[in-house]
Amino acid sequence: GKMIERFSNFERIAHWTMAISFCILAVTGLTMLFGKHVILPLIGHTLFSWLAELGKFLHNFVGPVFMFSIVVFVVIFIRDNFPRAYDFTWLAKGGGVLSGEVVPAGRFNAGEKAWFWGGVIGLGVVSSASGLVLDFPNFDQSRSLMMLANIVHVIAALWFIIWSFTHIYLGTVGMAGTYEGMRNGYVDETWAREHAQYWYEEVKSGRRELPSGAPTATAATTAPQTQT
């Protein structure tokens, strides 16, 4: 069908930078947390020591990349994540998950907005701030502060990881067409009309530009005609 631009190249780069760095932090963090009990018995002390050292290195240096990507992500997407009246209708209907009904939303639905505020900003800031305290112990932090930061970091990160599975599921198999939009930048117009109705109507009426800033008519002619 006819395609419409949903995300610009810059928006997709910001998203995937944050997503990939998050995955690296999740894997290395879980390795440091549970590796001694789960991985060590399987691969032995020598291999595990190399793995742990690599994990610690990646965790310490990918962390700042993740923090910077959060800032960029929030700046470019915050305008579309403020609660609107129709979000309460979406929540009341549970996003149509049980009924199978497609509930209209803006550019992002209420579930995605909850992930933005509670996950990306809330848990992202808490895990990042506590991580910085642990990453730079040379500022004379007290032992009790380091212990508290460690506990907060682990709890926030674990909740972040758990919540991310819901986001990943709904963004792939849970809602067909969503992943293609973030991968290619375009979605089918029918998908946009059904899942992001209010945003779609603003774009088609000319009240709002497409993500790349191009006029609707211009972007439509350059969009790919099939999803790959």
Sequence and secondary structure as in RCSB ss.txt:
>XXXX:A:sequence
GKMIERFSNFERIAHWTMAISFCILAVTGLTMLFGKHVILPLIGHTLFSWLAELGKFLHNFVGPVFMFSIVVFVV
IFIRDNFPRAYDFTWLAKGGGVLSGEVVPAGRFNAGEKAWFWGGVIGLGVVSSASGLVLDFPNFDQSRSLMMLAN
IVHVIAALWFIIWSFTHIYLGTVGMAGTYEGMRNGYVDETWAREHAQYWYEEVKSGRRELPSGAPTATAATTAPQ
TQT
>XXXX:A:secstr
  EEE S HHHHHHHHHHHHHHHHHHHHHHHHHHHHHHTHHHHHHHHHHHHHHHHHHHHHHHHHHHHHHHHHHHH
HHGGG S  HHHHHHHHTGGGTTT      SSS HHHHHIIIIIIIIIHHHHHHHHHHHH GGG   HHHHHHHH
HHHHHHHHHHHHHHHHHHHHTTTSSTTHHHHHHHSEEEHHHHHHHSHHHHHHHHTTSS  TTS  HHHHHHHS S
S  
